[in-house]
Amino acid sequence: MNDRLVVIALSEASPRLVDEFCARGVMPRLAALRARGKNGRTRYGAPCLLTPQMWATILTGRGAGDHGIFDYWQRGRDGRFREMRGSGIQGPALWNALGERGIASGFVNVPMTYPPPRSKGFAIAGQDAPGDHPSIAFPDDLHGQIVREFGRYHHKDIFPGRQGKEAYAGTVPTEVRRQADLFAWLARRPDWRFLMLFSHGTAFAQHYFWDDMTRRAGPAASVVERTFAASDELIGRVADVLRPTDTLFVMSECGAGPIASGVRLNTWLHQQGLLARRRRGASGAARVFNLVRTLAPRYLPRRAFHFANRLPLKSAIQASITLDGIDWPRTTAFHRGKGEGNIYINLAGREPHGVVPQARYDIVRDDIIARLGELRDPNTGERVARAVHRREDIFAGEQLAAAPDLCVEWLDFKYMPAEDLSSVDEIFGPRIREYMSWPTTGSHRPEGFFLATGPRIAAGELDAPIDLMDLAPTWLGMLGAGAPAGMQGRSAFARLRA
């Protein structure tokens, strides 16, 4: 069989913006593809729109309760929190299913792929990789080939750390165009039948310049539009390399919209008497680590900074002191993670310093659900939590024990927990991320955009969104591989041909 399948993922690209930019001529290549393809939406079934959770679902065709990835940082069996990488995915992933059927694949910059899959084909790990280093690529000589062809590999240059807002406004579209060069070069390789290419640009532009776009004022007002235009060029560069028999998917795993406020969940828990702080504040180790963490991005050479991030000691130190300011014997619940609103009960026998008896576990959760349901935005008076979910109500599977005890579903998805877990007294405020000097103004939305085009795809509109869990079995089925046992998703190919 000579047919091949390519997936281009524009991270978190808003369907509304895609529609607008295609109509206005900002994205002419995508508009032309949409005119002859099947158009629709993607949707994630769980209320926690976390990048590692969503992408592990895409890559496995299974829910988080089975693949075991819930957040960027999550609790292990010993109660300690660790940074999650692709190696933490439980069970087979898409590359395993392809390789076992003799189908060569390429995975480029895709989240949750570190260490890179050593399967038939090639891979370059995504954002869970520590940085630019030969270990991020397979085969072992691929990183060297890229460096010889393009110079230093700009693995994480598109991330917002190390630069001010004005400089970053130029970085995002520039790095997308740099990705286009690499993606087109890789697409010319002969050793793949399935190729997945992931670009962060649209996600970062929306997160950090949504407000500038909305206000239409200042030098950063056009960043989102310029990034989507650069992404359209990327699509065109890859499409120009493809064969007439190839099938092309262009999609986003979720959408985006404006953020109303950051929410400091640990501050709320403290004010509710559910989390106690140490009177003496952070330990000396925590203060030193936070100082180094602040200065390193500014003053360390880029390769040295990335090397430092590879060290296991760095993750161990960060995991142990992130919640250093909490007085555990007097704490009932706490927030930890990086995402949408995960709350953990300080359960006796499970957490290292747990105090809540198992007999009170459900009572405590019900109490938090009731209290958090009354939390209101001081600027609007509206309740900010649309729902607070118990983990077993939204997840199922053998990995359920790794899930947070509660997950907050925010009103219209327009609130996000503040990443600063310090003892700030205000619950609501700007959401400023690590290494940054200006706030996040865009957040996730549950629906992404979707396009499929090729000789076996009918033109038209999908009648309903495609669930992220259904993508892997769809792609496998189109390549004649069939979904392996254990995949929970179902092929949507019949809907694409109709």
N, C-alpha and C positions, 0 to 999 in steps of 0.2 A: 504493500500500500504506500502511495506517495503523498497522501493527504497529511497535512500538518495543522497544528492548532496553536495559535498565539494568544496570550492574554496580556493586555496592557492595563495595569491598575493605576489610576490617578487617585491617590489616597484622599478619601473623605470629600471628593469633589461634589459640591452641592448640585443636585439635579436642576434646581431653579436657575443657578448660574450657568450651568451647561446649556440649558434651553435658551437663556438670554444671549449668551455669547455666540451660540450657533446662529441665532436669528439676526444678530447684529454684524455678523461677518468677522468676529474675533477668532472663531474657530472654524475656518472654512473646510479643513480636511475632515474633521469630525462630522461637520454638517453633511458633507458629501457622502460619507459612509453611512450616516443615519438615514439618508434618503433611500438607500437601497437595502437596509438591514432591518433587523427586528429590534425595536426600541422598548425600553421599559425601566423598571426600577429593581434594585436589590433591596433586601430587608433582612435585618437580624432579629431573630425571634426573642432574644433575651433583652431585658431593659438595661443591661450594663454594656454600654458602647465603648468597650476597651479594645484598643488596637491588638494586643497580644491574644486576647480571648477571641475576637472576631477572626483573626487570621489563622489561628490554630483550628478554628471551626472550618474555614475555607479549605485548609490544607489536609484535613482529615475526613471531612464529611460527617463529623460527629459533634455532639454537643460538649460543652465544657465539663459536664459531669463525667464524661468518658475520656476526653483528651487531657483533662487535668490542668489546663491553663486558664486562670481566672484574672490575673492582674500582672503588672510589671514586677511587682514584689509580692510574694505570697508566703504563707506559713508552711513550713515542712512538718513532718511527723514529730519532730522534736520541739515544735512550738516556735522555732526561730524563723525569721523572715529572710528570704533569699531572692536575689534578682533572677527572674525567669528568662530562659533562653530556649531555643528550639530543641535542645537536648532534653528539656523537661516534658516535651509532648509524650504522652503515654499512648502506646499502640502505633500501628502503621500510619504513615502519611502518604500523600499523593505520590511522592517520588518513589516510595517503596512499591506501591501498586503498579506504577509505570515500569520500573526496573524489573520487577518479577515477570512482567509480560514482554520483556525485551524491547521496551520503548524508551529510547534515549530522550532525556529531558534537560532543559536549562532553567534554573531558578536564579533570578538576578535581583538583588537588593530587597527580596521579599522578607517581611518580618517573620520572626521565629524560625530562622534557618541557620542558626549558629550552634555548633560547628556546621559548616556547609555539608549538605548531604553527599555522601560518597557513593553515589548510585551511577547508573549508566548515563553518561552525559557530562554536564558541568554545572557548577553553582558558584555564586558569590553571595555570601551571607548578608543579611539586612541589618536593621537597626539594633538588634540584640547582640550583634558582634561588637567587640570593644573598640575597633577603629581600623585604620589602614595598616594591615599587617598580612604577610603571606598566608597566615592561618585562616583567613576569611574566604579563601578561594579553593576550589577543586576542579580539575586536577591540580596537583601541587605546583605546576609551573604556570598556571593561568594568571596569577597575580603578576608574575614577572613579565608575561606577554603584554598585559595591560600597561604596565609601567613603561615598557619599551615603546609601545605604540602611542601612548597619550601623556607620558610623564606621570608624576605622582597621582595615585588614584584618590580622587576626592570623595572618599567614602562617606564622611559625615560633615563635609563643609557646608551642607545645606541646613544643618542644625543651627539653632539661633544663638548658641553660646559664643562667647569670645568677641562679640561685636555689638556696636550700638545700633539703634533703630534705623538711622539713616543709611549706614553701611549695609545692614541686612536687607533693606528694601531693594538694593541692587543685587545682592547675593542670590536671592531665591530664583528669579527668572534666569540668571546667568548659569546657575548650577543645573537647572532643568535642561538648558541647551547643551551643557556639557554631558549630561546623561544621555541626551539624544545621540551624540556622537558614539558613545560607548554602546548603547542599545542597538543602533544600526549595525555597528561592527560585529557585535555578537550574533545578531540575527542572520548574518551572512555565513556563520559557521555551518558546516554540514552535519554536525553530530547532534541533532535534535529532531524530534517530531512534536514535542510539546515544549513551549517556551513561555515562561511567565516573567514579566518585567514590571517592576514596581517603582513608582516615582512619588517622593514625599512632597513635591513642590506645592501642589494645590492645598494639601492639608496645612502646611506651615503658613502659606499666604493667608488662608482664611482664619487660622488661629490668631495670628499676630497683627493682621491689617484689616480685619472685618470692619472695625469702627472707622478707620480711615476711608475705606471704600464707601461706607454709608454716608459719612459726612461730606465726601467729595471735596475735601480741602487738604492742603498740605502736600509735601513732596511724596508721601507714601500712599496717596489716594488711588494711584493706578497700579499698585503692586499686584493685587488680586487679578485684575484684568491682564496685566502683562505676563503673569505666571500661567494663567490659563492659555494665553496665546502661545507661550513657549511650549506648553504641554501639547497643544495642537500641532506644533512643528514636530515634536517628538513622535506623535502618532503618525504623521506623514512620513517622517524619515524611516520608520520601521515598516509602514505599509508599502513603501516603494521597493523594499527588499523582498517582499513576499511573492510567492507564486500564485497563479490564478486558482490553483486547487486548494490553497490554504484557507482556513477559517480564522477570523479575527474577532476576539472579544475585547471590548474596551469598557471598563467598569470602575466603580468605586465601592468600597466595602460599606460605607455609610455616607451620610451627607453632612451638612454643616449649617449653622445659623448663628445669630448673635448671642453673646453671653450677657446675662443681666448682672451677675455678681459671682465672685468667689465665695465659698462658704467654708469656714474653719470648723470642721466637725468636732475636733478635739476641744476647741474652745467652748462649743455648745455643750458637749458632754461634761466639761469641767463646771460650767455654770449650772448644769442640772444636778451636780453632786455625784456624777457617775464616773468621773475621772479626777484623780488627785495629782497635784504637781509637787515635786520636791521643792522645799523652801529654799534650798541652797542653789537651785538652778542646775544648769548643765554641768557635767563633770569636766575636769581639765582636758581629758581626752576628746570629749565632744567639742570643746571650744577650739582646740588645736586643729582637729579634723575639719571643722567648718571653716576655719581661717584658710587652711590649705586648699580646701575645695573652692573657696572664693578666688584665691590668688592664682591657682594653677592654670586655669583657662587663659588668664591674661598674660602670664609671664613664661610658662613652659613652652618650648618649641612644640609644634603640633604633634610630631611623631612621639616625643617624650610624653606628652599629655595622654596620647592614646595608649602608649605602652603602660603607663601607670594605671590606666583604667582596666588593663588586662589582668593585673595582679589579683589573685584570689584574696590576698590580705586586704585589699581595698574594699571588696564586697563584704568581707567578714567584719571589718571595723565599722563600715557604714551601717550594716544590719544591727550591730550590737548597740550603737549609740544614737540611732535615729530617734528612738523613743526614750532616750536617756533621762529626760526631765520628768518622767512619770513616776509617781510614788505607787508602785504596783500593789503593795498590801492593802491600799485603800482605793483601788481602781476596779470598777465593775465592767467597763467597756471602753474601747478605744478605736480610733480610726487609723488605718495604715494602708498604704498602697500609693497609687499615683493617679487613680482613675476616678470613677464616677461617684463613689460614695459608699465604700465598703466599711462596715463596722464589725468588730470582733468582740466577743464576750470573753472576759478574763476568767476562763473556766478552769476550775481546780482539776488537776490531773491531766490537763492538756497543755495549758500555757506554762511557761517556765516558772511564773510566780502567780499562778491562778488562785483565785479566792472564791469564785462563785460556785456553789455546790451544784452538781448535776440536777438535783431536785428543783433548783430555782432557775434553771436555764431558760425554759419557755416563759416563765413568769417575767424574767428580766427582759427577754426579747419583746414580749407583748407590751411591757411598760415603755420601752424605747420607741416602739412603733407608734404608740398612742401619743407620746410626748412630741416626737419629731413631726407627727402629722399636724401639730399646732404651730410649728415654727413659721414665722411670717417674715417676708421681706420688708424691712423698715421703710423702704422708699415707695412701695406700692400697697402694702397691707395684705398682699395675697399669700396664701399658704405655698411654700416653696417645694414641698414634697408631694408629688402626685400619689405616690405609694411607697411603702417601705416593705420590701419582700423578705420573707424567710428563705433561706437558701434552698430548702427542700421544695419550696413552691415554684422555683424557677429553674432548678437544675436537678438532674437525676443521673445516677451512674456510680461506678466504683470509686471515682475520685471525689465524691461529694465532700469528704472530710477536709479537703484542701480549700473549699469554698469559704468566703466570708460568711459570718453568721447572719448578717443582714445586708441588703443592698438597697440603696435609696434610688428611687426613680424620680428625678426632678421634674417639676412642672415644665412642660414643653421642652425639656432637655436643655434649658437655658441657664442652668446653674452648674458649677463644677467645684469640687472641693479645692480649697487653696492648697498648694503644695507645701507651703510653709507650715510646718507642724509645731511651731514654736508657741510660746505662751502669750501671744497677742490677745488682747482682751476683746476685740471686736469680732463678732461672728461673721459679719458680712464685710466685704471689701474687695479691692482689685485683686485679681488672680495673677500674681507675678511668679513666673517659674524660675527654677534654679538657673543661675548664670545670666539672668536677664534683668534689664533695667526698665522695661515697660510692660504693661499688663496684657494678658490674653483677652481678646475681645470676641473670639469666635469659639463655638463649642460644637459637639457632635449632634447629629440628627439621625433617626433610625433608618431612613431610606437613602440609598445611593442611586446613581444612574447606571444604566445597563445598555449595551449595544452588542449584537452579534451579527456578523455579516460574512458571507461566503457562499460557495456553490450549493450547499445543502440547507441554507437558511432562507426562509421566506421573508419578504418585506412586510412591515406592518408594526402594530403595537401589541405588546403583551397585555393580556387581560388582567393580570395581577402580578405583584412583585415576585421575583425569584428569591427564595430563602438562601442565605449564604451556605447552609448545609447541603443544598442541592447542587452546588457548582461542581464539586469534585466528581460526583457520579455522572454528571452531564458530560464533562470533558472526557472522562474515561470511556463512557459509552460511545462518544463520537469518534474516538480513536480505535474502537473495536475491542477495547480491553474489558469492559464490564466492571462493575463495582465489586470490590472484595467483600467477603463476609465481615460484618461489624459496622459498615458504613450505614448511618442512619438516614442520610439524605437520599433523595430519589432523583433520577435523571429527569431533566426538564427538556430534553432534546425534542420530544414530540411537540411541545409547545412552541419551539423555535421553527419547526418545519411547517406548522399549520398556517 
